Amino acid sequence: MKSYRRYMTSKMVWYILTFVVALFLNFLLPRLIPGNPVSTIVSKITSGMADTNSIKRVYETFEKEFGLNKPIWEQFFIYVSNLFHGDMGTSFGQYPRKVTDILASSIMWTIGLQLPAIIVSWILGNVLGVLAAYIKKGFDKVLFPVFLFISCIPSFGFAIVLVWLFAVVLKIAPASGGYAFDMIPSPTISFFLSVVQHYQLPFWSIVLVGIGGQSLGMREMSIYELNADYVKYCRLLGLEDSKIVRYVFRNAVLPQITGLALSLGTMVGGALITEIVFSYPGLGSVLFNAIAAQDFPLISGCTLLITTGVLIANFVIDIIYGLIDPRIKVAQQE
């Protein structure tokens, strides 16, 4: 127990240091993008104005509002201080909306799309990988190559193919949006059915692309484990294949759990291309629009969510590995 606590303490220290560095980069990198977002905002507001003094006062007002009139190091400490109070700043591109409000209105769309899609593709991919390695036959010669081919198609290309086939040609699914354009979000059956209808194409585009990669990793790990010495020894002892397969699956699935955790950690930004193609109202679309508008606070807010998700996912998987993997337990004792 003492060795496990020491292991977790060292891990926690490294994750905290990583988060501090990531926090600094999340603040700094968007501000290195060439251009002046305040000038863009002021030019829209003062369109048609001829008084240069008035335009200058408007510019200085917005510069003060966004805190861009201060040195970069002072901006960083103000940013960190505001984060502790739950304030990520005011959006440049959607002024005067707060970044937290924008993220809160978008994150549930992304989680609702990504979480089920990632879990379904992970389960189906791993099952296909095990069947392709153990049973082979049609699984390894037909289904596996088909899904592997689909996974090699760029996600935006596959999404466009689905839009063309099911929305344009067959006309059985809407081409874009999270719900019908003439509807207002409300807790009604008609709105729910509209959301489900618009949900199908983005969901299956993520699932079908993800199955190939998951099945490839599981197939390779399963083949490796099936040829391991302990499997041969168990078969010589006359152990049932069903029990051997359980051991094989348990060892082979460990790297896949890591992949699942990373996918869950990056899901807030993982559907960027899919959301853009389908005009889905999630965080991927928000991040894309923020980059196009040089919206520093909104970019930092999105990337901070992604960074935090990845770090938490990795930390959780380290805890799980330390508990279930005997090799890590032995390393802790040493």
Rosetta blueprint (number, residue, H / E / L):
1 M L
2 K H
3 S H
4 Y H
5 R H
6 R H
7 Y H
8 M H
9 T H
10 S H
11 K H
12 M H
13 V H
14 W H
15 Y H
16 I H
17 L H
18 T H
19 F H
20 V H
21 V H
22 A H
23 L H
24 F H
25 L H
26 N H
27 F H
28 L H
29 L H
30 P H
31 R H
32 L L
33 I L
34 P L
35 G L
36 N L
37 P H
38 V H
39 S H
40 T H
41 I H
42 V H
43 S H
44 K H
45 I H
46 T L
47 S L
48 G L
49 M L
50 A L
51 D L
52 T H
53 N H
54 S H
55 I H
56 K H
57 R H
58 V H
59 Y H
60 E H
61 T H
62 F H
63 E H
64 K H
65 E H
66 F L
67 G L
68 L L
69 N L
70 K L
71 P L
72 I H
73 W H
74 E H
75 Q H
76 F H
77 F H
78 I H
79 Y H
80 V H
81 S H
82 N H
83 L H
84 F H
85 H L
86 G L
87 D L
88 M L
89 G L
90 T E
91 S L
92 F L
93 G L
94 Q L
95 Y L
96 P L
97 R L
98 K E
99 V H
100 T H
101 D H
102 I H
103 L H
104 A H
105 S H
106 S H
107 I H
108 M H
109 W H
110 T H
111 I H
112 G H
113 L H
114 Q H
115 L H
116 P H
117 A H
118 I H
119 I H
120 V H
121 S H
122 W H
123 I H
124 L H
125 G H
126 N H
127 V H
128 L H
129 G H
130 V H
131 L H
132 A H
133 A H
134 Y H
135 I L
136 K L
137 K H
138 G H
139 F H
140 D H
141 K H
142 V H
143 L H
144 F H
145 P H
146 V H
147 F H
148 L H
149 F H
150 I H
151 S H
152 C H
153 I L
154 P L
155 S H
156 F H
157 G H
158 F H
159 A H
160 I H
161 V H
162 L H
163 V H
164 W H
165 L H
166 F H
167 A H
168 V H
169 V H
170 L L
171 K L
172 I L
173 A L
174 P L
175 A L
176 S L
177 G L
178 G L
179 Y L
180 A L
181 F L
182 D L
183 M L
184 I L
185 P L
186 S L
187 P L
188 T L
189 I H
190 S H
191 F H
192 F H
193 L H
194 S H
195 V H
196 V H
197 Q H
198 H H
199 Y H
200 Q H
201 L H
202 P H
203 F H
204 W H
205 S H
206 I H
207 V H
208 L H
209 V H
210 G H
211 I H
212 G H
213 G H
214 Q H
215 S H
216 L H
217 G H
218 M H
219 R H
220 E H
221 M H
222 S H
223 I H
224 Y H
225 E H
226 L H
227 N L
228 A L
229 D H
230 Y H
231 V H
232 K H
233 Y H
234 C H
235 R H
236 L H
237 L L
238 G L
239 L L
240 E L
241 D H
242 S H
243 K H
244 I H
245 V H
246 R H
247 Y H
248 V H
249 F H
250 R H
251 N H
252 A H
253 V H
254 L H
255 P H
256 Q H
257 I H
258 T H
259 G H
260 L H
261 A H
262 L H
263 S H
264 L H
265 G H
266 T L
267 M H
268 V H
269 G H
270 G H
271 A L
272 L H
273 I H
274 T H
275 E H
276 I H
277 V H
278 F L
279 S L
280 Y L
281 P L
282 G L
283 L H
284 G H
285 S H
286 V H
287 L H
288 F H
289 N H
290 A H
291 I H
292 A H
293 A L
294 Q L
295 D L
296 F H
297 P H
298 L H
299 I H
300 S H
301 G H
302 C H
303 T H
304 L H
305 L H
306 I H
307 T H
308 T H
309 G H
310 V H
311 L H
312 I H
313 A H
314 N H
315 F H
316 V H
317 I H
318 D H
319 I H
320 I H
321 Y H
322 G H
323 L H
324 I H
325 D L
326 P H
327 R H
328 I H
329 K H
330 V H
331 A H
332 Q H
333 Q H
334 E L
